[in-house]
């Protein structure tokens, strides 16, 4: 152990460069993970956090809530199906809204309206603050991390319909937009006001709460088979089917994999070269009684110190950078994400040092009696 730290002090420059390289790679990993997580949450939060177990779509919508339009009679058919405990129409549309009573001035925002039965499976399962709407003109707000929050008791006017925010929910936004969950009657009123005439407003989805003990996936398959013109998906399937989510996840996963590979290669090559350069010194250590275990322990300690310190520095810098740029990227560093990434980096560092360890195991103390072990 003492040999390991003495060598780090003696070759401080080389070890510092590797530490900074690891820190930079960890920074990139954590930064991309935070931004990707925020982006994905903004796209999927509305479905992922919903109290509905199953979502019913128009079959022609191809699992896209934005293009789904259901016949009004569908809800009655779904409600009458086996293992269905409750249903609610869900209307989805983007409007231009005005936030009233803001600290600076009234502000226009694009807002996603989600109309439904506030007491049914159309609203988020968990409320962060306040309460669910209980009357017309009330709304539950949820924003993505990219949005400025709308506070409780503030009002948002949409197409002449004024909504008072009575509660908030975390990570329940649709389409990375500020989202208002409102009674279905208010959603219809806003849609008709935009159309300037009393048009029929069809629901986009039907939210379904399954009976106690029923399997949502089985209920979804049963609904799809028994009712013409619809496609039913359980919550996890609905989230996975959202347009763009799979491509975003796949793209970032490839990026993570490449960065992890670079960490392993940089660490492995560095310690292998270092071991080759000091092989004569290691031969002498073995000759004076140091065991292979002692020498290998020294190498592994150096790997843990350098990679661990680099990972911690990278995590700290990422947390600070995300805090400074929160208004731009809307992301924050989660402790669980940082801990998992640091753990994987440490394991990869140890695995990558196998080349250096094998080199140490190949050392023969007898070489100390030749001019390979002692330079003259």
Beta strands, then each sheet from edge to edge (+ up, - down):
strand 1: 54-58
strand 2: 84-100
strand 3: 107-116
strand 4: 129-130
strand 5: 138-142
strand 6: 155-158
strand 7: 161-168
strand 8: 178-183
strand 9: 205-210
strand 10: 230-234
sheet 1: 4+ 7- 5- 8+ 3+ 2- 9+ 1- 10+
sheet 2: 4+ 7- 5- 8+ 3+ 2- 6+
end
